[in-house]
Amino acid sequence: MAVYETIGQRAWESIAKADRVLVVTHIAPDGDAIGSLLALGQMLRQLGKTDVTLSCDDGVPDKLAFLPGATAVVTSVSDSFDLVIVVDCSDEGRGGRVFRAAVGGRPLVINIDHHITNTGFGDVNIVQPDTAATTEILFLLAAAWGVTLDKDTAQCLLTGLVTDTLCFRTANATAGVMSIATDLMQAGADLSYITSRTVNRRSYDAICYWGTLLQSIDLDDGVVSVCASANDHPVNGDASVVSLLITAKEADMAVSFVETENGQVEVSLRAKPGFDVAQIAYKLRGGGHSAAAGCTVDGSLDEVVDQVLAMMKKARRGQSRA
């Protein structure tokens, strides 16, 4: 806890001085992104900040619309701000249009994140890769700042933990994380409801799209992959199949390739414990964690598939020897 009192001090001093605050999270947001965005907004208001704007380029996904305060999130800003706080975002590009517009006015930027590939782009950087989720960092900062967690804030914080650990099934679901989850439940967060709305929920269209993707499934040299062209009409928001792929016992790494209509390919990467896909994503100007990462790569689907699979197989062989 002492470390958070130390690293949170400069952030607290910057927050105390600010009159107009923007909190922003990354494009294509997940549960940790939106949970962090909403929880920090509630924390700032408890700390006496009355002019707080919450924003994300892509808005709040339907499956996260149940979170308290979700309707307050905007997708664009035109005002100037004294302070911009970016949560769960590994680099400036992931902040999207909103972040680019806001930093044009040269506000102070606080960067709060847990991705190992974070580029340290803030004036104040609170980056803790050893945490399970950005909401874990916010929980510890709340204690350091003297914030009392109410039911709504606890619900948002627990959502980040649940979604980034796949309901406490990943290697970073430590005893400390479980203790934090217990504290959040005692504050009023509903674990079973969060799980039913996030980890155990996807649209019928997404399930059908999985069927399309799985027709292309391939396993070679310990890497399992699927790919979809732009003509396959991908479903946004809840259609990630790569977490299913990595459950194959014969695979150490998994990847999905989804071609977009603007000449790019969205690449989602997963790895079993002991293997690392974060550095692959980072080399391709993406980011993430050792077990889960992603990037968007310019080029045709065939070119990107060949490039990324070659990188993954080389990395897997090297990591297997290590």
C-alpha positions as CSV (number, residue, x, y, z in Angstrom):
1,M,0.0,0.0,0.0
2,A,2.9,2.4,0.7
3,V,4.0,2.2,-2.9
4,Y,0.6,3.6,-4.0
5,E,0.8,6.4,-1.5
6,T,4.1,7.3,-3.1
7,I,3.2,7.0,-6.8
8,G,-0.2,8.4,-6.2
9,Q,1.0,11.6,-4.5
10,R,2.0,13.5,-7.6
11,A,-1.2,12.4,-9.4
12,W,-3.2,13.6,-6.4
13,E,-1.4,17.0,-6.4
14,S,-2.2,17.4,-10.1
15,I,-5.9,16.4,-9.6
16,A,-6.2,18.8,-6.7
17,K,-5.1,21.8,-8.9
18,A,-7.3,21.0,-11.9
19,D,-10.6,22.6,-12.5
20,R,-11.6,20.8,-15.7
21,V,-10.8,17.1,-16.0
22,L,-11.1,14.7,-18.9
23,V,-10.9,10.9,-18.3
24,V,-10.4,8.9,-21.5
25,T,-9.9,5.2,-22.3
26,H,-8.8,3.3,-25.3
27,I,-10.6,2.6,-28.6
28,A,-12.5,-0.7,-28.8
29,P,-12.9,-0.7,-25.0
30,D,-13.2,-3.8,-22.9
31,G,-14.5,-4.3,-19.4
32,D,-11.3,-3.0,-17.7
33,A,-11.3,0.1,-19.9
34,I,-14.9,1.0,-19.2
35,G,-14.8,-0.1,-15.6
36,S,-11.8,2.1,-15.0
37,L,-13.3,5.0,-16.8
38,L,-16.5,5.0,-14.8
39,A,-14.9,4.2,-11.5
40,L,-12.4,7.0,-11.8
41,G,-15.1,9.4,-12.7
42,Q,-17.0,8.5,-9.5
43,M,-13.8,8.7,-7.4
44,L,-13.0,12.2,-8.8
45,R,-16.4,13.5,-7.9
46,Q,-16.1,12.1,-4.4
47,L,-12.8,14.0,-4.2
48,G,-14.7,17.2,-5.0
49,K,-14.2,17.5,-8.7
50,T,-17.5,18.8,-10.2
51,D,-16.3,19.3,-13.8
52,V,-15.4,15.8,-15.0
53,T,-15.9,14.5,-18.6
54,L,-15.7,10.8,-19.4
55,S,-15.0,9.9,-23.0
56,C,-14.2,7.0,-25.3
57,D,-14.1,7.2,-29.1
58,D,-16.2,4.0,-29.5
59,G,-18.6,4.7,-26.6
60,V,-19.7,2.0,-24.2
61,P,-20.3,-1.5,-25.7
62,D,-23.8,-2.8,-25.2
63,K,-22.7,-5.6,-22.9
64,L,-21.2,-3.0,-20.5
65,A,-24.1,-0.6,-20.6
66,F,-25.4,-2.0,-17.3
67,L,-22.5,-0.3,-15.4
68,P,-23.5,2.7,-13.3
69,G,-22.8,6.0,-15.1
70,A,-22.4,4.4,-18.5
71,T,-24.8,6.9,-20.2
72,A,-22.6,9.8,-19.2
73,V,-19.7,8.6,-21.5
74,V,-19.3,10.8,-24.6
75,T,-17.6,10.0,-27.9
76,S,-16.2,13.4,-28.7
77,V,-15.1,16.6,-26.9
78,S,-14.7,20.2,-28.0
79,D,-13.8,21.8,-24.7
80,S,-10.3,22.5,-23.3
81,F,-9.1,20.8,-20.1
82,D,-6.6,21.4,-17.3
83,L,-6.0,17.7,-16.8
84,V,-6.4,14.6,-18.9
85,I,-6.3,11.2,-17.2
86,V,-5.9,8.2,-19.5
87,V,-6.8,4.8,-18.1
88,D,-6.0,1.3,-19.4
89,C,-4.3,2.6,-22.5
90,S,-0.8,1.4,-23.5
91,D,0.1,4.2,-25.9
92,E,-1.1,7.5,-27.2
93,G,-2.5,6.1,-30.5
94,R,-4.9,3.9,-28.5
95,G,-6.4,7.0,-27.0
96,G,-8.0,7.8,-30.3
97,R,-9.5,11.0,-31.6
98,V,-10.7,12.2,-28.2
99,F,-7.2,12.0,-26.7
100,R,-5.6,13.7,-29.7
101,A,-8.1,16.6,-29.6
102,A,-7.7,17.1,-25.8
103,V,-3.9,17.1,-25.7
104,G,-3.8,19.8,-28.4
105,G,-4.5,22.3,-25.6
106,R,-1.4,21.0,-23.8
107,P,-3.0,19.9,-20.5
108,L,-1.1,17.8,-18.0
109,V,-1.6,14.1,-18.8
110,I,-1.8,11.3,-16.1
111,N,-1.3,7.8,-17.5
112,I,-2.8,5.0,-15.4
113,D,-2.3,1.5,-16.8
114,H,-1.2,-2.1,-16.2
115,H,0.1,-3.1,-19.7
116,I,3.7,-4.2,-19.8
117,T,4.0,-2.5,-23.2
118,N,3.0,0.9,-21.9
119,T,5.1,3.6,-23.5
120,G,5.1,6.0,-20.5
121,F,3.5,8.8,-22.5
122,G,2.1,10.8,-19.6
123,D,3.6,13.6,-17.6
124,V,2.7,11.5,-14.6
125,N,2.9,7.7,-15.2
126,I,1.3,5.2,-12.9
127,V,2.0,2.0,-14.8
128,Q,2.0,-1.3,-12.8
129,P,2.4,-4.3,-15.1
130,D,2.3,-6.7,-12.1
131,T,-1.4,-5.9,-11.5
132,A,-4.3,-7.9,-13.0
133,A,-6.2,-4.9,-14.3
134,T,-6.2,-1.2,-14.3
135,T,-9.2,-1.3,-11.9
136,E,-6.8,-3.0,-9.4
137,I,-4.6,0.0,-9.5
138,L,-7.5,2.3,-9.0
139,F,-8.7,0.3,-6.0
140,L,-5.3,0.8,-4.4
141,L,-5.2,4.5,-5.4
142,A,-8.7,5.0,-3.9
143,A,-7.3,3.7,-0.5
144,A,-4.3,6.0,-0.8
145,W,-6.5,9.0,-1.6
146,G,-8.9,8.3,1.1
147,V,-11.8,7.5,-1.2
148,T,-14.6,5.4,0.3
149,L,-15.9,2.9,-2.2
150,D,-19.7,3.0,-2.7
151,K,-21.7,0.2,-4.4
152,D,-21.5,1.8,-7.9
153,T,-17.8,2.4,-7.9
154,A,-17.2,-1.1,-6.5
155,Q,-19.3,-2.6,-9.4
156,C,-17.2,-0.8,-12.0
157,L,-13.9,-1.8,-10.3
158,L,-14.9,-5.5,-10.0
159,T,-16.0,-5.6,-13.7
160,G,-12.4,-4.7,-14.7
161,L,-11.0,-7.5,-12.5
162,V,-13.6,-10.1,-13.8
163,T,-13.1,-9.3,-17.5
164,D,-9.3,-9.1,-17.5
165,T,-8.9,-12.3,-15.5
166,L,-11.7,-14.2,-17.4
167,C,-13.5,-14.5,-14.1
168,F,-10.3,-15.2,-12.1
169,R,-9.1,-18.0,-14.4
170,T,-5.8,-16.4,-15.5
171,A,-2.3,-16.7,-14.0
172,N,-2.6,-13.1,-12.5
173,A,-5.6,-14.0,-10.4
174,T,-3.5,-14.0,-7.3
175,A,-4.5,-14.2,-3.6
176,G,-4.2,-10.4,-3.5
177,V,-6.5,-10.0,-6.4
178,M,-9.0,-12.3,-4.8
179,S,-8.8,-10.3,-1.6
180,I,-9.6,-7.1,-3.5
181,A,-12.5,-8.8,-5.2
182,T,-13.8,-9.8,-1.8
183,D,-13.5,-6.2,-0.5
184,L,-15.4,-5.0,-3.6
185,M,-18.2,-7.5,-3.1
186,Q,-18.4,-6.4,0.6
187,A,-18.8,-2.8,-0.8
188,G,-21.8,-4.0,-2.8
189,A,-20.5,-5.2,-6.1
190,D,-22.5,-8.2,-7.5
191,L,-20.0,-10.8,-8.9
192,S,-22.6,-13.2,-10.3
193,Y,-24.4,-10.4,-12.2
194,I,-21.1,-9.0,-13.6
195,T,-20.1,-12.4,-14.8
196,S,-23.5,-13.1,-16.4
197,R,-23.3,-9.8,-18.3
198,T,-19.7,-10.0,-19.5
199,V,-17.7,-13.3,-19.5
200,N,-20.8,-15.5,-20.0
201,R,-22.6,-13.3,-22.5
202,R,-22.4,-12.7,-26.3
203,S,-24.8,-11.9,-29.1
204,Y,-26.3,-14.5,-31.4
205,D,-24.6,-12.7,-34.3
206,A,-21.3,-13.1,-32.6
207,I,-21.8,-16.8,-32.2
208,C,-22.7,-17.2,-35.8
209,Y,-19.6,-15.2,-36.7
210,W,-17.5,-17.6,-34.7
211,G,-18.8,-20.3,-37.0
212,T,-17.5,-18.4,-40.0
213,L,-14.1,-17.8,-38.4
214,L,-13.7,-21.4,-37.3
215,Q,-14.1,-22.6,-40.9
216,S,-10.6,-21.2,-41.5
217,I,-9.0,-22.8,-38.3
218,D,-5.4,-24.0,-38.7
219,L,-2.8,-25.5,-36.3
220,D,0.9,-25.5,-37.1
221,D,4.0,-25.5,-35.0
222,G,2.0,-24.9,-31.8
223,V,0.2,-21.9,-33.1
224,V,-3.6,-22.1,-33.8
225,S,-5.1,-19.4,-36.0
226,V,-8.3,-18.2,-37.7
227,C,-8.8,-15.5,-40.3
228,A,-11.7,-13.5,-41.8
229,S,-11.8,-11.2,-44.8
230,A,-13.6,-7.9,-44.9
231,N,-16.4,-9.7,-46.8
232,D,-17.1,-11.9,-43.8
233,H,-18.9,-9.0,-42.1
234,P,-17.2,-9.1,-38.7
235,V,-19.3,-8.4,-35.6
236,N,-17.8,-5.7,-33.3
237,G,-17.7,-5.8,-29.6
238,D,-18.2,-9.4,-28.5
239,A,-17.0,-11.7,-31.2
240,S,-13.4,-12.4,-30.1
241,V,-12.8,-16.1,-30.8
242,V,-9.1,-16.1,-29.9
243,S,-9.8,-16.9,-26.2
244,L,-11.5,-20.1,-27.4
245,L,-8.6,-21.0,-29.7
246,I,-6.0,-20.9,-26.9
247,T,-7.8,-23.6,-25.0
248,A,-6.7,-26.1,-27.6
249,K,-4.3,-28.5,-25.7
250,E,-2.0,-28.7,-28.7
251,A,-1.5,-24.9,-29.0
252,D,0.9,-22.7,-27.0
253,M,-0.2,-19.5,-28.9
254,A,-3.3,-18.4,-30.7
255,V,-4.2,-15.7,-33.1
256,S,-7.1,-14.3,-35.0
257,F,-6.9,-12.1,-38.1
258,V,-9.8,-9.9,-39.1
259,E,-9.4,-7.8,-42.3
260,T,-11.0,-4.4,-42.2
261,E,-12.3,-2.4,-45.2
262,N,-9.6,0.2,-45.0
263,G,-6.7,-2.0,-45.9
264,Q,-5.7,-3.1,-42.4
265,V,-5.9,-6.3,-40.4
266,E,-6.9,-6.5,-36.7
267,V,-4.7,-9.1,-35.0
268,S,-5.6,-10.6,-31.6
269,L,-3.0,-12.7,-29.8
270,R,-3.2,-15.1,-26.9
271,A,-0.6,-17.4,-25.1
272,K,-0.5,-20.1,-22.6
273,P,1.4,-19.5,-19.3
274,G,5.1,-19.6,-20.0
275,F,4.8,-18.0,-23.4
276,D,4.7,-14.3,-24.4
277,V,2.8,-12.5,-27.2
278,A,3.2,-9.0,-25.9
279,Q,6.5,-8.4,-27.5
280,I,5.2,-9.6,-30.9
281,A,2.3,-7.1,-30.6
282,Y,4.7,-4.3,-29.6
283,K,6.9,-4.9,-32.6
284,L,3.8,-4.4,-34.7
285,R,3.0,-1.1,-32.9
286,G,0.4,-2.8,-30.7
287,G,0.5,-3.8,-27.1
288,G,-1.0,-5.8,-24.3
289,H,0.1,-8.5,-21.8
290,S,2.3,-11.6,-22.2
291,A,-0.8,-13.8,-22.3
292,A,-3.1,-11.4,-24.3
293,A,-2.2,-8.7,-26.8
294,G,-3.2,-7.1,-30.0
295,C,-2.4,-4.8,-32.9
296,T,-3.6,-3.4,-36.2
297,V,-1.3,-4.0,-39.1
298,D,-1.3,-2.4,-42.5
299,G,-1.4,-4.7,-45.5
300,S,-3.4,-7.4,-47.2
301,L,-4.9,-10.3,-45.2
302,D,-2.5,-12.8,-46.8
303,E,0.6,-10.6,-46.2
304,V,-0.2,-10.0,-42.6
305,V,-1.1,-13.6,-41.9
306,D,2.2,-14.8,-43.3
307,Q,4.2,-12.1,-41.4
308,V,2.6,-12.6,-38.0
309,L,2.5,-16.4,-38.1
310,A,6.2,-16.4,-38.9
311,M,6.9,-14.1,-36.0
312,M,4.8,-16.2,-33.6
313,K,6.3,-19.5,-34.6
314,K,9.8,-18.1,-34.2
315,A,9.0,-16.7,-30.8
316,R,7.3,-19.9,-29.6
317,R,10.3,-22.0,-30.6
318,G,12.7,-19.6,-28.8
319,Q,10.5,-19.5,-25.7
320,S,10.1,-23.3,-25.7
321,R,13.9,-23.7,-25.5
322,A,14.1,-21.1,-22.8
